[in-house]
Every structure is written in structure tokens, then in C-alpha cells.
Amino acid sequence: MVSLYGICLWASTLSALLPGLALGSSLSKRDASISDLIGFKGAILLANGKQTTCEAALIDNSAAFVAASCLQLKDGKVDSSTKYELVIKMGDNSAGSQVHQITTISVHPKYDSTQYINNLAVVQFDKGAKLSWKYNIGINPDEWDSHYFARRSLANVSEKRWNNILALDSKVRPSDCAKYSKVFDANSKDFLCNTGSTTSIYNKDCSLPYGTVYSMVKPTHVHIIALHSHSVVVDGNMCSSKQKLHYYTLLRNYAAWAAKEIGRSIGGFVKSPDFKMKTNYTYSMKSNSDKVDGVEVFAGDRFAKDPVDPSLVNPPKDPNPPKDPNPPKDPKPPKDTNKPTNTATKPTSKTDKDTKPTSELPSDSDDDDPESDSKSDTDTDDSQENNNKPKKSGMSVTTIIILVVLALAAIGGGVWYFLYRKKKKNAELQKQMEEANANDEWDGREGYNEDDLPANMRMTQDFGQQMNLPPNAGATNVASVYYDDRPNYGGHNRITEDFGPAYGQTPYGR
């Protein structure tokens, strides 16, 4: 117990000397990266138990934003015959996924299903677990150092198992965004636009936009900022090879409206204390019904609207199937041509090449293979070159420093314990000496008995002087003296019979 106390004391001292050091965690919070998306809770909208391409931007543990175009509407109201649910992945190192029944849906009052302006709805769902949590929405675009586009999907809906997250790090805005969308031209501050896309898990010929967008504010902040609204294709459709542009609704101007609908506050993140944002419960984009010739607009659930490859559904193949305990003996099994692809499509324009490659971030599902989780695939022409680069291995600098600190703490604890024991022993000896000094007149007391003396005051080997005999007194003049053999006397304190021919010539006579 004492040694452990010493170690903790030294560790606390070293923690104070090294700012940011916290044993059991990293030395300081590392810079944010696109891999941080793995740790975020993500959600997908289910319609009558089926997976959609519509993701949700989670507000807290009982509310979220979804695109209004993902809902079945009749006369401006949500069709009650469709059962909507949210399946939520609880983030990094979670116990799994949870399905929540949506209880209330509030579509933005000025949503336009032809222009896709104000393409948002707030859904409220049962809390399920009692644990409460809350996410902040990024609200200051001037602080956003990068945009992280993410696409989530389920490998198996009934088992609630997820595919790896597909992600893109890009802040590039193509020059054609306003050209092919008059709505974007009128509301450029309310949208993000890019050409990045992923491949549908139900049809490898069809492209899908990303579902959600996060902002990265240096050095460590990542927050959700947008949801996919709609896409445009020039002279084609979502399953063609034609140029596509994807538009994402920024959530920041709709936070006040959403807070009013759910009856509680919504968190917002801003780094600068000087930034001010007006609260507007009735915010709406500007309308612009002008159409662009040769451009088709697509929105909503693409799984329900795009053609489906039958070999990739009912259910889609698990990208991480369990290992067969009795694998076939044939060393070269036939290739599976029906295996779904989860990588992004290659760039279809020069603008695509200007963005960073799409990465496949590993899922943290309990059923996933840990080895496959550590991989990150990219869909670019230079991916092979990146794979040929030597991989770094070994312990991180943080781990090494922590080990050194622990070693120093252990050494310091050991030294402290040694000094503590020495001090305690000295105190005991001092107390014993004080007790002995208090009894320094034993020789003159009546009934003197050497047995009552402390061990350090008993006769020593210089027996002659203790008995007041001459130093060279002969043995014949000395009578033999005997002591009872008692455990309290050491051998060097006893008097033997053989004192030698002349006492004092040899201390023990042997």
C-alpha cells in the first residue's frame, strides 16, 4: 500500500511537470482527422423495415434531422401508412446498434419538393437506452478548415451490421455548381456542393452521394454541419457515367426552428467568442424555379428509385462473413462475381481529381474482423503507389513517453519507500536509546539484575574491564563465571570456562 502511494505521488508530480500528461490516456489530444468519423454516432432511416440511402444528422438521443425528400408526403403531410425508424450505430467501441421508433415528424413549413429548398425535417424518436447524449452543430463556416463527407450503410438490416464508412476529405467547390442549379445560385451560403460520390451497395453501376457532412476546425474539433439534399445529372441519371453534382443543406440556419419543434435547446459549436449568429425561427431559402436545360434533379431514397441488381439484395452479402471452420481443400476456389463493392467510383471530371481520395474507414462492429478494420482503401489511380510505400510500425511516441513516465514513477516510489523505512527504523532506535538513557543508574540500584538491562547495555567481550580486573590478570586468579543460556543473549555476550593462561591475551581464549 505504501509503495503504491509513493508511485501515485511521483506520477502526480511528473504529470504536473509535463503539461497535458494524463496516465491512461494520450499525452494531449491529437489533431482531428477524417478517421474520427468512426467514433461518431451515425443513423440511417428505415422505411417499413427497409434500408434507405437517407442518413440522419443526430441532434441528441431522441431527435435528428433528415431530408424531407426521404419521406412519403401526401398533400404536404407525412403518409402515416409508412413506418419510419432510425437505426443508430453508437460509435466507436460500442456494444452494437439500436433501432428506434420515430414518433413525431415535423417537415419544414417552407419545404419545396420541386426545387428542394428547405429540404429538412425533424424527427423525434423513443430514447431506448436511458443514457443521454448531445451533439453540437457547426455554425461558423469561416472556421471550417475542411469538410468530411461520409456515407454509411448496413451490410445486413435484420442483424443490424454495418459496412465500413466511406469518407471524403474535401473543401473544393466545383465551378459548375451554380451553372447547373439555379437554387444553389440563389442560396450559395446554404449549400455545400461537390462531385464526390460512392457506389451503391445494390447496383455497382449506380452512384450515390454522401449522406452527411462534418466540419473540421483545427486542431481538434469535428462537428456535423450538413445533410444531402439533392443531386443533378447532366444528360443522364444516377446510374449513368455522366457528370453529377451533389448539394448538401447546411443545418446551422435551421437550428432555431428545430429547437422550437422539439421544445429544447440544440447545441452549436463556434471557436471564436466574437462570432454572433441571429436566431431566426422562420428561416427559409430563396425560391428560384428556373430550370436548366438538359439537367435532371434527383433526391430522396435512391435504393427505392434506382434499378437494383437482384444478386446484391435479399440480403446484401456480408463484407466480413464468418470464417468456415472446414474450408475446401481446393487452394484456388472459384471467384465470387456477385460480391458487392463498397469503394467509391472513380472521378468523372477534372474537379473530382482535385479532391482528396475517398477512403473506406473501418467499421467498429463487434462482428467485424479486427484485421480488416485496420485497413483503409482508396479509389484513385495512385492507390497502388501508396500501397508500395513502407509502413511504419512500432510503438507510438505517446506510448513510449507513458512507459518512461511509469518507469520513473516506479523508481521514485521505490526510493521513497526505502527512505521511509530507513527513517522509521532510525526512529525506533532513537526511542530505544532514550529508554536506555532513562535507566542509566542500574548499577547502583538494589536488586540489580543484568537480565533487565537492554541488549545494548549488557557486558561485551572486554570482560576483564567490566569486572574491574587488571588487564593481564592470570587465569588462576579468576574464578569461572557462568551465565544461564537464555535466548536473549548472543554468543558473543556469554563467558566461557576457558579464559586462557593469561586472561586478556586473547578475547575468547580460543
C-alpha positions as CSV (number, residue, x, y, z in Angstrom):
1,M,0.0,0.0,0.0
2,V,2.8,2.4,0.9
3,S,4.7,1.6,-2.3
4,L,1.6,2.2,-4.4
5,Y,1.1,5.6,-2.6
6,G,4.7,6.5,-3.5
7,I,4.2,5.6,-7.1
8,C,1.0,7.7,-7.3
9,L,2.7,10.6,-5.6
10,W,5.6,10.6,-8.1
11,A,3.2,10.1,-11.1
12,S,1.2,13.1,-9.9
13,T,4.3,15.2,-9.6
14,L,5.5,14.2,-13.1
15,S,2.0,14.9,-14.5
16,A,2.3,18.5,-13.2
17,L,5.7,19.0,-14.7
18,L,4.7,17.7,-18.1
19,P,1.6,19.7,-19.2
20,G,-1.1,17.7,-20.8
21,L,0.1,14.4,-19.4
22,A,-2.6,12.1,-18.2
23,L,-1.7,8.5,-17.4
24,G,-4.1,6.0,-19.0
25,S,-4.7,8.4,-22.0
26,S,-2.8,10.2,-24.6
27,L,-0.4,13.0,-23.6
28,S,-2.5,15.6,-25.3
29,K,-5.5,15.4,-27.6
30,R,-4.2,14.7,-31.1
31,D,-5.2,16.7,-34.1
32,A,-8.5,15.9,-35.7
33,S,-8.6,13.7,-38.8
34,I,-11.1,12.0,-41.1
35,S,-10.7,8.8,-39.1
36,D,-12.5,10.5,-36.2
37,L,-15.8,9.8,-38.0
38,I,-15.6,6.2,-36.8
39,G,-16.3,7.4,-33.3
40,F,-19.4,9.4,-34.2
41,K,-22.9,8.0,-33.7
42,G,-24.5,7.6,-37.2
43,A,-28.0,6.8,-38.2
44,I,-29.9,5.6,-41.2
45,L,-33.6,6.0,-41.9
46,L,-35.6,2.8,-42.3
47,A,-38.9,2.8,-44.2
48,N,-41.2,-0.2,-43.4
49,G,-38.1,-2.1,-42.2
50,K,-36.1,-1.5,-45.4
51,Q,-32.8,0.4,-45.6
52,T,-32.8,3.8,-47.4
53,T,-30.0,5.9,-48.7
54,C,-31.1,8.6,-46.3
55,E,-28.9,9.3,-43.3
56,A,-29.8,11.4,-40.3
57,A,-27.9,14.2,-38.6
58,L,-28.3,13.3,-34.9
59,I,-29.2,16.2,-32.5
60,D,-29.3,14.2,-29.3
61,N,-30.5,10.9,-28.0
62,S,-34.2,11.5,-29.1
63,A,-34.1,13.8,-32.1
64,A,-32.5,14.2,-35.5
65,F,-32.6,16.0,-38.9
66,V,-33.5,14.0,-42.0
67,A,-34.1,15.2,-45.6
68,A,-37.8,15.9,-46.2
69,S,-37.4,14.3,-49.6
70,C,-36.8,11.0,-47.9
71,L,-40.4,10.9,-46.5
72,Q,-43.6,9.9,-48.3
73,L,-45.8,13.0,-48.4
74,K,-49.4,13.4,-49.3
75,D,-50.8,17.0,-49.6
76,G,-47.8,18.3,-47.7
77,K,-48.3,15.8,-44.8
78,V,-46.3,12.7,-44.0
79,D,-48.0,9.5,-45.1
80,S,-49.0,7.7,-41.9
81,S,-49.1,4.3,-43.7
82,T,-45.3,4.2,-43.8
83,K,-43.5,3.1,-40.7
84,Y,-40.3,5.1,-40.1
85,E,-37.5,4.0,-37.8
86,L,-33.9,5.1,-37.2
87,V,-31.1,2.5,-36.8
88,I,-28.3,4.2,-34.8
89,K,-24.8,3.0,-34.6
90,M,-23.5,4.0,-31.3
91,G,-20.0,5.0,-32.3
92,D,-16.5,3.6,-31.6
93,N,-16.2,0.6,-29.3
94,S,-20.0,0.4,-28.9
95,A,-22.0,-2.6,-27.9
96,G,-23.9,-2.5,-31.2
97,S,-26.8,-0.8,-32.9
98,Q,-30.2,0.3,-31.7
99,V,-33.4,0.6,-33.7
100,H,-35.7,3.5,-32.6
101,Q,-39.3,4.0,-33.5
102,I,-40.0,7.5,-34.9
103,T,-42.9,9.0,-33.0
104,T,-43.1,12.6,-34.4
105,I,-42.1,14.1,-37.8
106,S,-42.0,17.9,-38.4
107,V,-41.4,18.9,-42.0
108,H,-40.1,22.4,-42.6
109,P,-43.2,24.5,-43.4
110,K,-41.5,26.0,-46.5
111,Y,-40.1,22.8,-48.0
112,D,-40.5,22.8,-51.8
113,S,-40.4,19.3,-53.3
114,T,-39.7,20.6,-56.8
115,Q,-36.8,23.0,-56.0
116,Y,-35.6,21.1,-52.9
117,I,-35.2,24.3,-50.9
118,N,-35.5,23.9,-47.1
119,N,-35.3,20.2,-47.7
120,L,-35.3,19.2,-44.0
121,A,-37.5,17.6,-41.4
122,V,-37.0,17.0,-37.7
123,V,-37.9,13.5,-36.4
124,Q,-38.3,12.6,-32.7
125,F,-37.9,9.0,-31.6
126,D,-38.1,6.9,-28.5
127,K,-35.0,7.2,-26.3
128,G,-34.4,3.5,-25.8
129,A,-31.5,3.4,-23.5
130,K,-31.6,5.9,-20.6
131,L,-28.1,7.2,-21.4
132,S,-28.4,10.9,-22.6
133,W,-26.0,12.5,-25.1
134,K,-26.0,15.5,-27.4
135,Y,-24.2,16.7,-30.5
136,N,-23.2,20.2,-31.4
137,I,-23.8,21.6,-34.9
138,G,-21.0,23.6,-36.5
139,I,-22.3,27.1,-37.1
140,N,-19.4,29.3,-38.3
141,P,-18.3,28.4,-41.9
142,D,-15.3,30.8,-41.7
143,E,-13.8,28.4,-39.1
144,W,-14.1,25.2,-41.1
145,D,-10.7,24.1,-42.2
146,S,-12.0,21.1,-44.1
147,H,-15.2,19.2,-44.9
148,Y,-15.6,15.4,-44.2
149,F,-18.2,13.8,-46.4
150,A,-19.4,10.4,-45.0
151,R,-21.6,7.6,-46.4
152,R,-22.9,4.9,-44.0
153,S,-24.8,1.7,-45.0
154,L,-25.9,-1.6,-43.4
155,A,-24.4,-4.9,-44.5
156,N,-27.4,-6.7,-43.1
157,V,-30.6,-4.9,-41.9
158,S,-32.1,-7.6,-39.8
159,E,-28.8,-8.2,-37.9
160,K,-28.0,-4.5,-37.8
161,R,-24.5,-5.0,-39.1
162,W,-22.7,-2.1,-40.8
163,N,-20.4,-1.7,-43.7
164,N,-17.3,0.3,-43.4
165,I,-17.8,4.1,-43.5
166,L,-16.9,5.7,-46.9
167,A,-15.4,9.2,-46.4
168,L,-14.0,12.1,-48.4
169,D,-11.9,14.9,-47.1
170,S,-12.5,17.9,-49.4
171,K,-13.3,21.6,-49.4
172,V,-13.2,22.0,-53.1
173,R,-16.3,23.6,-54.7
174,P,-16.6,22.9,-58.4
175,S,-17.2,25.9,-60.7
176,D,-20.3,24.3,-62.3
177,C,-22.3,24.2,-59.0
178,A,-24.2,27.4,-59.8
179,K,-24.4,26.7,-63.5
180,Y,-26.4,23.6,-63.2
181,S,-28.6,24.6,-60.2
182,K,-30.4,28.0,-60.0
183,V,-31.4,27.1,-56.5
184,F,-27.8,26.9,-55.5
185,D,-27.0,30.1,-57.3
186,A,-29.7,31.9,-55.2
187,N,-28.7,30.2,-51.9
188,S,-25.0,29.5,-52.2
189,K,-24.4,30.2,-48.4
190,D,-27.0,27.5,-47.5
191,F,-25.4,24.6,-49.5
192,L,-22.2,22.7,-49.9
193,C,-21.6,21.3,-53.4
194,N,-19.1,18.7,-54.8
195,T,-18.8,15.9,-57.3
196,G,-17.6,13.2,-55.0
197,S,-19.8,10.0,-54.9
198,T,-19.8,6.4,-53.8
199,T,-21.1,3.2,-55.4
200,S,-24.5,1.8,-54.5
201,I,-24.4,-1.4,-52.5
202,Y,-27.4,-2.6,-54.5
203,N,-26.1,-1.7,-58.0
204,K,-22.4,-1.2,-58.9
205,D,-23.4,0.9,-61.9
206,C,-25.2,3.5,-59.8
207,S,-23.6,6.4,-57.9
208,L,-24.7,7.6,-54.5
209,P,-23.9,11.0,-52.9
210,Y,-22.5,11.1,-49.4
211,G,-25.2,11.2,-46.7
212,T,-23.8,13.6,-44.1
213,V,-21.0,16.2,-43.9
214,Y,-18.8,17.2,-40.9
215,S,-16.6,20.2,-40.4
216,M,-13.0,20.0,-39.1
217,V,-11.9,23.0,-37.1
218,K,-8.2,22.9,-36.2
219,P,-6.8,21.5,-34.2
220,T,-9.2,19.0,-32.6
221,H,-12.9,19.8,-33.4
222,V,-15.2,17.8,-35.6
223,H,-18.9,18.6,-35.8
224,I,-21.8,17.7,-38.1
225,I,-22.8,20.5,-40.5
226,A,-24.9,19.3,-43.4
227,L,-27.2,16.6,-44.9
228,H,-27.6,15.6,-48.6
229,S,-30.4,17.4,-50.2
230,H,-30.4,16.6,-53.9
231,S,-28.2,15.8,-56.9
232,V,-28.2,16.9,-60.6
233,V,-27.0,14.9,-63.6
234,V,-26.2,16.4,-67.0
235,D,-28.0,14.4,-69.7
236,G,-28.3,11.2,-67.7
237,N,-29.3,9.6,-64.4
238,M,-27.7,8.4,-61.2
239,C,-26.7,5.1,-62.9
240,S,-25.1,6.7,-65.9
241,S,-21.5,7.8,-66.3
242,K,-22.5,11.5,-66.9
243,Q,-21.3,14.3,-64.8
244,K,-23.1,14.6,-61.4
245,L,-23.2,17.4,-58.8
246,H,-24.4,16.8,-55.3
247,Y,-25.8,19.5,-53.0
248,Y,-25.9,19.4,-49.2
249,T,-28.1,21.6,-46.9
250,L,-26.2,23.4,-44.2
251,L,-28.0,22.9,-40.8
252,R,-26.9,26.0,-39.0
253,N,-29.7,28.3,-40.1
254,Y,-32.3,25.7,-39.2
255,A,-31.2,25.0,-35.6
256,A,-33.6,27.6,-34.1
257,W,-36.5,26.2,-36.0
258,A,-35.6,22.6,-34.9
259,A,-35.2,23.7,-31.3
260,K,-38.7,25.2,-31.3
261,E,-40.1,22.0,-32.8
262,I,-38.6,19.6,-30.2
263,G,-39.1,22.0,-27.3
264,R,-35.5,22.2,-26.1
265,S,-32.2,23.7,-27.0
266,I,-29.8,22.5,-29.7
267,G,-26.1,22.6,-29.3
268,G,-24.0,24.7,-31.6
269,F,-20.2,24.9,-31.9
270,V,-18.2,28.1,-32.6
271,K,-14.5,28.5,-31.8
272,S,-14.3,32.3,-31.8
273,P,-16.0,34.0,-28.9
274,D,-16.7,37.1,-31.1
275,F,-18.9,35.2,-33.5
276,K,-22.6,36.2,-33.3
277,M,-25.5,34.5,-35.1
278,K,-29.0,35.8,-35.1
279,T,-31.8,33.5,-34.0
280,N,-34.4,33.0,-36.7
281,Y,-37.2,30.5,-36.1
282,T,-38.7,31.1,-39.6
283,Y,-35.6,31.0,-41.7
284,S,-36.2,30.0,-45.4
285,M,-34.1,29.8,-48.5
286,K,-34.8,32.0,-51.5
287,S,-37.0,30.4,-54.2
288,N,-35.8,30.1,-57.8
289,S,-37.9,27.9,-60.1
290,D,-35.8,28.5,-63.2
291,K,-34.7,25.2,-64.7
292,V,-31.6,24.3,-66.6
293,D,-31.9,22.5,-69.9
294,G,-30.6,19.0,-70.0
295,V,-30.3,18.7,-66.3
296,E,-32.2,16.1,-64.2
297,V,-32.7,16.5,-60.5
298,F,-32.7,13.5,-58.1
299,A,-33.5,13.4,-54.4
300,G,-34.8,11.1,-51.7
301,D,-34.2,7.4,-51.3
302,R,-32.2,6.1,-54.2
303,F,-32.5,2.5,-53.2
304,A,-36.2,2.7,-53.9
305,K,-35.9,4.6,-57.2
306,D,-32.7,3.4,-58.9
307,P,-32.6,-0.1,-60.6
308,V,-31.4,-2.9,-58.3
309,D,-29.1,-5.8,-59.1
310,P,-31.0,-8.8,-57.7
311,S,-27.8,-10.6,-56.9
312,L,-26.9,-7.8,-54.4
313,V,-30.1,-7.8,-52.3
314,N,-32.2,-10.0,-50.0
315,P,-29.9,-9.5,-48.1
316,P,-26.7,-8.0,-49.5
317,K,-23.6,-10.1,-48.9
318,D,-21.8,-9.6,-45.7
319,P,-18.4,-8.0,-46.4
320,N,-16.9,-9.8,-43.4
321,P,-18.5,-13.2,-43.3
322,P,-17.6,-15.7,-40.5
323,K,-14.7,-18.0,-41.3
324,D,-15.6,-21.5,-42.4
325,P,-14.2,-24.0,-39.8
326,N,-13.9,-26.6,-42.6
327,P,-12.6,-24.7,-45.7
328,P,-12.5,-26.6,-49.0
329,K,-9.2,-28.3,-49.9
330,D,-9.1,-26.7,-53.3
331,P,-6.4,-24.0,-53.0
332,K,-8.0,-21.9,-55.8
333,P,-11.8,-21.6,-55.2
334,P,-13.9,-20.0,-57.9
335,K,-14.2,-16.3,-57.8
336,D,-17.4,-14.8,-56.5
337,T,-18.7,-12.4,-59.2
338,N,-21.7,-11.4,-57.0
339,K,-19.6,-9.8,-54.3
340,P,-20.9,-6.3,-53.6
341,T,-18.4,-3.4,-53.9
342,N,-18.0,-0.8,-51.2
343,T,-15.5,1.5,-52.8
344,A,-16.2,4.9,-54.4
345,T,-16.5,5.5,-58.1
346,K,-13.5,7.0,-59.9
347,P,-13.6,10.7,-60.7
348,T,-15.7,11.6,-63.7
349,S,-14.4,15.1,-64.1
350,K,-11.3,17.2,-63.6
351,T,-12.9,18.7,-60.5
352,D,-13.1,15.2,-59.0
353,K,-9.3,14.8,-59.4
354,D,-8.7,18.0,-57.4
355,T,-10.3,16.4,-54.3
356,K,-8.7,14.0,-51.9
357,P,-9.5,10.3,-52.5
358,T,-12.4,8.6,-51.0
359,S,-11.4,6.4,-48.1
360,E,-13.1,3.4,-46.6
361,L,-13.0,3.8,-42.8
362,P,-13.2,0.5,-40.9
363,S,-16.4,-0.3,-39.1
364,D,-16.2,-1.0,-35.3
365,S,-19.0,-3.6,-35.3
366,D,-18.4,-6.5,-32.9
367,D,-18.7,-8.9,-35.8
368,D,-16.0,-7.3,-37.9
369,D,-12.6,-8.8,-38.5
370,P,-10.1,-6.8,-36.5
371,E,-7.5,-7.2,-39.2
372,S,-9.8,-5.8,-41.9
373,D,-10.8,-2.9,-39.6
374,S,-7.2,-1.6,-39.7
375,K,-7.3,-1.1,-43.4
376,S,-8.2,2.0,-45.4
377,D,-8.9,1.6,-49.1
378,T,-8.8,4.4,-51.6
379,D,-10.3,4.6,-55.1
380,T,-7.7,6.6,-57.0
381,D,-5.1,5.8,-59.6
382,D,-2.3,6.4,-57.2
383,S,-3.6,3.9,-54.6
384,Q,-1.1,1.3,-55.8
385,E,1.7,3.8,-55.3
386,N,0.5,4.5,-51.7
387,N,0.4,0.8,-51.0
388,N,4.0,0.3,-52.1
389,K,5.3,2.8,-49.5
390,P,6.8,1.2,-46.4
391,K,4.5,1.1,-43.5
392,K,5.5,2.5,-40.2
393,S,5.5,0.1,-37.2
394,G,6.3,0.1,-33.6
395,M,5.0,1.9,-30.6
396,S,3.9,5.5,-30.9
397,V,5.7,8.3,-29.2
398,T,2.9,8.7,-26.8
399,T,3.1,5.1,-25.7
400,I,6.9,5.3,-25.2
401,I,6.6,8.5,-23.1
402,I,3.9,7.0,-20.9
403,L,6.1,3.9,-20.4
404,V,9.1,6.1,-19.4
405,V,6.9,8.1,-17.0
406,L,5.6,4.9,-15.4
407,A,9.2,3.5,-15.1
408,L,10.3,6.8,-13.4
409,A,7.3,6.7,-11.1
410,A,8.1,3.1,-10.1
411,I,11.8,4.0,-9.4
412,G,10.8,7.1,-7.5
413,G,8.3,5.1,-5.5
414,G,10.9,2.5,-4.6
415,V,13.4,5.2,-3.4
416,W,10.7,6.9,-1.4
417,Y,9.7,3.6,0.2
418,F,13.4,2.8,1.1
419,L,13.8,6.3,2.7
420,Y,10.6,5.9,4.5
421,R,11.6,2.5,6.0
422,K,15.1,3.9,7.0
423,K,13.5,6.8,8.7
424,K,11.1,4.6,10.6
425,K,13.9,2.3,11.7
426,N,16.0,5.2,12.9
427,A,13.0,6.5,14.9
428,E,12.7,3.1,16.6
429,L,16.4,3.0,17.5
430,Q,16.2,6.6,18.8
431,K,13.3,5.6,21.0
432,Q,15.1,2.6,22.3
433,M,18.2,4.7,23.2
434,E,16.0,7.2,25.0
435,E,14.5,4.4,27.1
436,A,18.0,3.1,27.8
437,N,19.2,6.6,28.9
438,A,16.3,6.9,31.3
439,N,17.7,3.8,33.1
440,D,21.4,4.7,33.3
441,E,21.7,4.2,37.1
442,W,21.1,0.4,37.2
443,D,24.5,-0.4,38.8
444,G,23.6,1.4,42.0
445,R,20.1,0.0,42.5
446,E,19.2,-2.6,45.0
447,G,18.4,-5.9,43.4
448,Y,20.4,-5.2,40.3
449,N,19.9,-7.9,37.6
450,E,21.7,-7.8,34.3
451,D,18.9,-9.7,32.7
452,D,16.8,-6.5,33.0
453,L,19.3,-4.4,31.0
454,P,18.6,-3.6,27.4
455,A,20.7,-5.7,24.9
456,N,23.0,-2.8,24.1
457,M,24.0,-2.3,27.8
458,R,25.0,-5.8,28.5
459,M,28.6,-7.0,29.0
460,T,30.7,-7.1,25.9
461,Q,33.7,-9.2,25.1
462,D,36.0,-6.9,27.1
463,F,35.1,-8.9,30.2
464,G,38.1,-8.1,32.2
465,Q,37.4,-4.4,32.4
466,Q,33.8,-4.9,33.0
467,M,34.7,-7.0,36.2
468,N,37.3,-4.3,37.2
469,L,40.2,-6.8,36.8
470,P,43.7,-6.0,35.8
471,P,44.2,-6.3,32.0
472,N,46.8,-9.1,32.4
473,A,45.3,-11.0,35.4
474,G,46.2,-14.6,35.4
475,A,43.6,-17.3,34.9
476,T,44.4,-18.8,38.3
477,N,43.1,-15.7,39.9
478,V,39.8,-15.7,38.0
479,A,37.0,-17.9,39.0
480,S,34.9,-19.4,36.3
481,V,31.7,-17.5,35.7
482,Y,28.7,-19.0,34.1
483,Y,25.6,-17.4,32.6
484,D,22.4,-19.2,32.1
485,D,21.9,-19.9,28.4
486,R,19.0,-17.7,27.5
487,P,17.6,-16.7,24.1
488,N,18.2,-13.0,24.9
489,Y,22.0,-13.5,25.0
490,G,24.1,-13.8,21.9
491,G,27.1,-16.0,21.7
492,H,29.5,-13.0,22.0
493,N,27.9,-11.9,25.3
494,R,28.4,-15.2,27.1
495,I,31.5,-16.1,29.3
496,T,33.1,-19.5,28.6
497,E,35.2,-21.6,31.0
498,D,38.5,-21.5,29.1
499,F,39.9,-18.0,29.6
500,G,43.4,-18.9,28.6
501,P,46.6,-19.0,30.7
502,A,46.6,-15.2,31.0
503,Y,43.3,-13.5,30.9
504,G,43.2,-10.7,28.3
505,Q,45.8,-12.2,25.9
506,T,43.0,-13.5,23.7
507,P,39.5,-12.1,23.9
508,Y,37.8,-15.5,23.8
509,G,40.7,-17.8,24.7
510,R,40.4,-19.9,21.5
